[in-house]
Amino acid sequence: MNALQFSDRIWSLPIIHGSGDFAIEVRRTMLTGQFDCLAVPLPPSFQEHVERGIAFLPSVSFAVQREDAGIEVKEWSPAEESDSEAESDAQRPVASYVPIDPCQGVIAGLRFAIEERMPRAFIDLETAKFEAYFGVLPDPYALKHVSAEKFATAILPSIPRVHEGQPRDRVRHMAARLRELEQQHKKILFLCSLLDWPWIREAYVEQTVCERTDDEVEPTGLYSVDPSTLIFGLGELPYITGLYEQARSELLEDENLSIDGVKDMLLAARDRYESNLGKRARKITPKLLRVYLQYVRNLTLTERRLSPGLYTLIIAAKQIAGDQFAIALAETAREYRYTGRIPFPAIQLGIDRGRLPDGEILTLKNRLPGQALEWRSCQLKPQPPKPLQQDWLMRWNPHRQCSWPPEDVSIEKFRTHVKDTALNLLGSDLARNEKFTTSLKDGLDIRETLRNWHTGNLYVKVLPPTRGTLDCVVMLFDSPADPRDYPWRVTWHAEHHDESTLALFATSYLNEFVGPGIGQATYGGAVFLFPPRPIPDIWTDRRFDFTDTLEERALAAACFHARERHIALLSQGPPGPAWRRLAKRYGKKLIHVPLAKFSQETIQQLRVFHVLNGQQVRSFAAEFIRKV
């Protein structure tokens, strides 16, 4: 016999409850072994509703059994009166439940047994007040490389003995029920928790007598689960659980879904993120996802795990791609694609509690406890709800608006960088090379040297000093720009000498508020004049009415107001003949700076800016403004 075999008629399979990897192991064991009975660690009072809930899978339901609260009489003390919250928790009704979860190993076994018309035995002790206990167990992903027998025996030395009282009585009762079952069946599969397995085997071998009898218990009830709260009731993430069910229905490979499902969830989160933010979204490229997955791997290893948890995924998403992508990932992880209506009242779940349809709140205990859970908080800034944004819109004063200084500093630094790049491009047109004599000048010209290799001469570069400067930079982030996407056009004058005179076209800041008196917009294009000087509003100036597009009007205004001959143009593609003729009309020349020269993440960060409803809003704007 192997370590998991109790006798020549009883085979056990110790599992970690709530694990998709162990649910697959249960299916594999039941497919390879010809068992004629399945025994599970649940009391008989749950059998009817658990099996009825299984019939409605993949829709998730809960079989709930209330506990008898009894009557407790104790004397009043002032200390008890001060702790009202703890007292309300103690007085809250208590119930135990069985989650009808597709990734629950016991449920997967019962589901298979029902389909194969195999006898099922619920052999646990009936308890009026259930005592749940958890354990810190290894990552079930190890089953991909070791057998269930090796997995169980490897952690055997670290499994603590069950406590005296109800836990030990349950172990002895299940051992006694197994002895009864082997008189009726030839090959029994017993699914049990890893924490109970060695002690049930010990009680079976020693034939320990259980002196405790079944308690009188309340009848069970079956409830559907509010889809938005499924994350508090399922062993795996709801999205991953949905992938297991999809693989089952479509006969797809599901052996490695605990890892491949995370990658699928990331792609779905990226689609949600881009759908929510549109053009403002940061580009989640394959390279960025690779960096993200490497970071997740490192965080997972520091926590001594093989597969990542939700907290690890969210923290990594926040630090790699920002709050909005982390929020999109969290929302995607909570989605369960099989939420069909089932004819049971719905229960809303929380951390170890649930709200019934009539509003009553219960303290819940899981009859199939798995890994010990640790709930950790993560600070994220979500988008404000629409009703609150409408309230902020009603309070907006249309006669007061200003920018946010940190964004002004960022865009001015970028303008300086674009100007310097354009000046370098201007100087490179005058570069020449000459034969090396006594000085390397501006460096060795490799191309010219190789071209004259047969002569044995070296050639060096000569870059003459740049003549002139630039006082105007035009940035076109989205070209061709649709006027319907960028209805807000304004000319802002500088508040101090370090700022440029700015003329821009952008999305309307009144369509998206991130805080009281704080609107968010996205640049489509902008014209920067530095040193700053007052100019008429270019969007109402009739001298530029001959232009047809937003880009042409911005270029015409830049050429008209620029004092220097050259103008730096930042755009995706080089200026066409029409734009060059427009510049020539004013005696100017455009120096094209490709947008691809700069990091796309930096560009996306700079494009999003905020409009404040007065300078007093700057004192608290940092509490609401977040980068995409």
N, C-alpha and C positions, 0 to 999 in steps of 0.2 A: 504494500500500500504506500501511496505517496503521502506527503505531509497534510494534504487537504482532505484525505479520506478518513472518515470516522470508522467505517466498517466495510464489509464487502457489499453493502447495500446503500450506504450513505456517502455521498460526495458533497463536500462543502465548497463554496466559492466566496471567500472573504472579499468584500468590496468597500470602496469609499463611496458613500451615498452622495448623489448629486453630481457625479462625474460622467461626462460623455464617453471618456475612454473606457471606464469600467462598464458602461452600458453596452459598448461594442464587445467587450470581453464576455459579458453574460450571453449575448447573442451567439458569439462564436462557440462558447462552451455548450449551449443547448443545441446548436446545430450539429456538433461533432459527437455528442454523447446521446445515446438512446435512453433517455430517462422516461420513467412512467409516472413521476410525481414531482411537483415543485413545492418546496416548503419555504415560506418567507417569514421574516421576523415582525409580523403584525398580528394584533389580536383578532379573533373571529368577528368581533362586532364591526370591524371596518370592511369586511369582505364584500358585502353587498354593494356599498357605495363606491368603493375603490374600483371594483370590476365594472360598475356602471359608468364611472368616469372614464375608464380606459376605452370604453366603446365610443366616446366622443373625441378621442385623440385625433388629430393633433391639437384640438382646442384644449387648453389647460384648465383644470378644475381642482378644487380642494375638497377632500373628505374631512369634515370637522366634527369633533366630539367635545362637548362641553364637560368641564370638570365640576364635581360637586363641591361648591364653596364651603358648605357647612356653616355652623354658627360659632363664632369665636367671641368670647366675652373677656374684656380686659379693662383695667382701671385707667381713668383719664390722668394725664400728666401734662404740665405746661410745655415740655419739650416736644411732645407729639403734636400739639396744636400748631407750633411754629413750622413744622415740616409738613405742610399741607400737600405738596406735590408728591412726596414719597408716600404719604398716606393714601392719596388717590390711586397711585400705581398699585399699592398693595390691595386695595379694595376692588380693583378692576376685575371683571369676570375672566376666568382662564379657560382655555380650550387647547386641546392637542389636535394636530391635523396631519394628514398624509398628502403631500403634493403629487398630483397626477402629472408628473413631469416626464417627457419623453427621454430625457437624459438621466433619469433616475434608474439605477441598475435594477432595483426591485420591480419597478413599474415595467421596465423593458422585459424582464423575465416573465411577469404575469401576462403581459401583452402577447408574448410569443406562446405561452402555455394556453391561453384562451383560443388563439388562432389554430393551434394544433390539437385542441380538445384534450389537453393534458390535465389530470386532476391537480388541484391547488389546495394547499393546506396553510392556513394562517395559524401559527403555533405559538404566538407570544402570549404573555400573561395579560389578562384583563386588569387594568389598573384605573382606579377612580381618579388618582392624581399622578400623572406621568412625570417621572424624573428624567429629563434629558441631560446627556453629557456628551461633550465633544472631545476631540483630540487633535493635536498637531501632527499631521501625517505627511508622508512624502508626496511629491507631485505625481499624479496618476500618469503623466506622459511617459514615465519610465516603462510602462507596459509595452511601449513600442519596441523595446529592446530586450526585455526580460519577460519570462512567463509569470503568470499569476502566482504560481507556487513559489518561485524564487522571490517575487515581490513580497509575499506575505511572510515567508520565513526570514527574510532579511531584516524586517522590522520587528520580529517577534520579541527580541530582548528588550525593546523600548516600550512595549505595550503594558501599561499598568494593570494590576489586578483590579477587577471590578469591586466597588465598595460593598460593604455589608448593607443589607436592607433590600430595597426594591431592585436595584441592578443585579444583585446576586440571585435573588429569587427568580427574576426573569430568565437568567442564564440557566438555572436548574430546571425551570419549567419547560423551556424549549428543548433541553436535553431529554427530559422525560417524554415530551411529545414526539421527538424523533424516534425514541425506542418503540413507541406505539405504532408509528407509521411504518417502520421496517417490518412489522408483522403483516402488513397489508400490501406492500409494494416491493418490487425487486431492485429497483434502481432509483434512488431519490437524490435530487439536487437541492441543496440547502443554501440559500443566499443569506448571508449575514454580514454584519459590520465587522471591519477589521479589528475594532476594539473588543468585540465580544467573542470572536472566533476561537482563540486558544482556551478560553474559560468554558465555553459551551462544550468543546471537545473534551476538556478535563472532566467536566461534570458527567458527560456521556460515558467516558471510559470507567470512571469510578462509580458510576450508577448512583450518584448522589440523589437523595430523596428531597423533593420540594414540598415543604410543609404548608406553604401559603396557597390559598385557593383564589379563584377569580373573584374580583370585586364586582359589585353591582354598578354598572356604568350607564351613562346617559345614551340615548340613541344618537347615531351619527347623522349628519346632514351633508348634502353636496352643494357646493357653491362654485359658480364661475368666478374668474378673477378679472378685475379691472386691468385692461392691457397696459395702461400707463404705469402700473405698480408691479408688473411681473418680475422686475429685477430683484424685488425683495423676496420672491418666493421660489425662483428657479435656481438650480445648482450651477448651471452654466449661464452665460449672458444670453438674454432673450434672442438676440440676433443669431448667435452661434447655435442655439437650440433650434431655431427655424431652419438653419442650414442642414442640421442633422435630419429633420423631418423632410426637407426637400430632397435630400439624397435618398431617403427611404422610399419616397413616393416615385421618384424618377429613376431608381436603381442606379444611382451614381456612387462613386467611390467615396467612402467616408472614414477611412482608416486614419487619416491625418488631419481631420477637420479642426482639431483643437488648435492647430497652428495655421493651416491654410485658411480656416475661417476668419482668423484675425486679419489676414491680408485682404480677403474679400470684404470684410467690414471696413477696412481703411479706404478701399476704392469707393464703396458706397458713401462713406463719410465725405470723401473728396467731392463726389457729385453733389451731395447735399450742400456742402460749403460753397461751391461755385454757383449753385442755383440760388442760394440765399443772398450772396453778395454780388453776383454778376461780375461786372468789369472791375469792381473794387477788390475782388478776391485775389489773394496771393497765388501765384502759380505753384501748384503742388506737383512738381516734376518727379520723374522716376529717380533722379539723383537725390532730391530732397527726401523721398520716401526711403531710399536706401540708407541715408544718414539717420533717419528716424528709426528704422528697424534695428540698426546697429546700436543706437542709444537704448532702445527698449531691451535688446538682448543684454546689454551691460547692466542696466537697472535690475533686470530679472535675476541675473547671476549674483548680484550683490545681496538680493533677498533670498538667495539659496533656493531658487525655483528653476524649473525647466521651461515652463510656459508662463506668459505674462498675465497679470491680473488687470482689472479695469483701472485701478488707481495708477498703476505703472503706465498704461497706455495713455491715460489722460494727462498725466504729468509730462510725459515725453512730448505729446502733441502740443501742449501749452508752451513748452520751452523751445520747440523746433519751429512751429508754425503759428503760434499765437493763440489767444483765447478763443477766437471765433471758430477755428478749426477744432480745438479741444471740445467746444460745446457741440459742434456738429457730430463729432465722434461719440460723445456721450449720448446724444439723442439717437444716433444710429444704433448704438449698443442696446438701447432700451426697446427697440422695435422688435415685435414678434409678428411674423407674416401670416400666421394662422390664428386669426382672432374671430372666427365665425361665431355666430350667435348660438348659444346652447340654452336649453330651457331651465336654467337655474338662476337664482338671484346672485348678484355680483357682490364680491367682497373686495374692499380696497386694502392693500397691504402696506405695511410700514416695517420698521425695524422691530421684529418680535411682537408685532401687534397687527390687528386688522379691524376695519370698520365694516359692520354689517349694513345691509340696505336700510334698516330702520335707524341707523345712526349710532347704534351701540358699539363701543370699542372693546375688543377682547385682547388679552395677552395670549399670544400663540406660542405653542411648543411643537417643534417638528418631531414626528414619530420616527423619521429617518434622518437623524442628524449626521452631517458629514464633517468636513473640515471646520475647525474653529475659525470663525469669521472675525475680522478686524475692520471696523468702519473708520475711515479717515476722511478728513475734509480737504477740499481743494478750492482755492479762491479763483473764481472765474467771473468775468463781467459779461452778463448776457445782454442781448438787445432789449431795450425797454418795451413793455407791451404797448400795443397800438392805442388803447384808450388813454394811457398816460401821455403818449406822444401827442394825441389830440388836445389834451389839456394844456400841454406846454405850448402848442401852436396858438391856442386862444390867448395865451398870456404874452405872446411875442410883441415887442414894440417895433414897428417897421421903421422908425426914425433913428434907431440906434443899432449899430453893428460894428464889430471889430474882429481882428484876427486873434489867434492864440500865439503868444510869443515863441514857445519852443518850436512850433511849426514854421514860424517866420525865419528863425535861425537856420533850420534845416534846409529850407528851400533857397535861402540866400547863399549858404555854403555850396549847395549844388549848382547854383547859377555861376558862382565864381569858378567852380571846377569845369563847367561847360565852357566858360569864357577862356580859361587857360588852355583847354584842349583845342579850341578853335584857333588860338594864337599859335600853338605848336603846329597845327596843320597849315596855317598860313606861312610859317617859316620853312616848312619842309618843301614847299614849292620852289624855293630858291636854293635848295641844297645842290652842291656840286661835288665832284671828286677830283683829286689831283695825285700825281706821283709822290710817293713818300721820299722826303729828303732828310729833314732833321727833326720833324715833329709829327706825332700821330694825329695832330689837330683834334677833330671830334670823334676819332675812333677809326679802326680799320674797316675799309669797305670790302667785305668778303666777296661780293658778287663781281665787282670790277677787277679784283685781284685774280679771281679764278678765270675770268674772261681773258686776262693777259698773262696767264700762267707760263706760257711758252717764252715770254720775255724775261722772266725772273724778277719783275718789278712788283713792288707793293703799292697799293693805292689807299688813300685815306679820305674820309669824309670832311667836307668843309661846310658847316652850317652858319650862314651869316646871321647876325643879330636881327631879331624881329623888329620891324619898323611899324610904328603905329600902335593903336590899342583898340579896344571894343567898348562901347558904352550901351549896347543893346543886345539882348539875348532873346530869341523866340523859341519857345518849347511847344511842340505839337505832339502830345501824347497819343491822341487818337485821330488818325487821318486816313481816309476822309471822315470828317465828323458829321453826324446827323444832327441838325439843329433841334430836332425834337428831344434828343437825349441831353442836350446842354442848353436849357432855356435861360439860365441865369448868366447874364453878361454885365460886367461892372468894371470900373476903373478905380483902383484904390491908390490914394496918395500916401507917401511914407510918413510914419510917425516921428522918425528921427533920421539922422544922416547916414546910418548904417543900413537902411532899408531902401529897396528900389521902388520906383513908381511902377505899379503893377496893373496891367489890364488883362482880364481873364475871361474865359467862357467855361462854364462848369455845370454840373447837375444842380438842381434846386436844393438848397439846404433846408427848405421848409418841408420837404418830403420825408426827411429822416432826422429825428431828434435823438440824441444820446443822453441828454440831461436837460434840466430846466434852463432855458436860455442858451442852449448849445445845439446848433444844427450842424449836420455833416454833409459835405459835398465832395465831388470828385473833379479834379481838373480835366478838361478836355484839351486845353491849350492856354498859353499865357505869354505875355510880352513884358520883359523886365528892362527898365531904363535906369542905369546907374552911372553917375551920381543922380539922385532923385531930383525931379523938377516937376512943377505943375503942368499938366496938359489937360485939354478938354476930354470928355468921355468919348473914347474912340467908337463906341457902339451907337452913339447918337450923332456923331460928327458927320455932316452931310458931304464933306470933302471925300469920304470913302464910300459913298453910296454906289459907285460904279462897280464895286466888287460883288461877287455872287455867293461866295462861301465864307464861313467863319474864318478859315485859315487865310484866305486872301485878304480879308479885312484886317486881321491881325498883322499880316506881313506889310500891308500898305501903311498902316499906322506906325509900325516899327521903322520902315524906311523913311517916312515923313519926319518923325521926331528924332531919329538917330543923328548925332552930330559927326560920328566917324563914318568912314567910307564903307567899312566892312561890318556885316551883321552875322552873328552866330545863329545858326538854325539847327535845333535839335529835333529830329524826326526819324520815323522808321525808314523811309526811303529818301533818296536824293531829290532835290527840287527839280521839277520838270521845266520845260521851256516857258510855260505860262508864268510861273513864279519868278523865273530869271528875268523875263521881260518886265514884270512888275517892278522888280528891284532896279532894273536898268532905267526905268521911267523916272526914278528919283535919284539916279546917279549912284546907286549902291550896289554892292556885291555880296552875295550870300556865301557863307562858309558852312558847309554841311557837316554836322557832327552826328554820326549814326547813333541811333538809340540803342543798338545792340552792343555798343562799347561799354555800357553800364549794366550793373546787376539788375535783373528784372525785379527782384525782390525789393531793392532800393527804390526803383521807379514806382512800384505799386504802393510802397509806404509813403512816398512823397506826393503821389496823386491825391490821396485822401487827406482832406484838411477840414477844419472846423470854423464855423462862424459864430461868434459870441454876441449876445444881445446886450452890449455895453461892457465897459472896462471893469465894472464891479464883478462880472461873472468870472473874470480871470482868477479870482481868489479861491474858487472851489472847482474850477473846470477840470483840474487834474484828477478829481475823484470820479469823473464820469468818462473822460476821454480815454479810449483804449485803441491801440494799434491793431489793424487787421492781421 
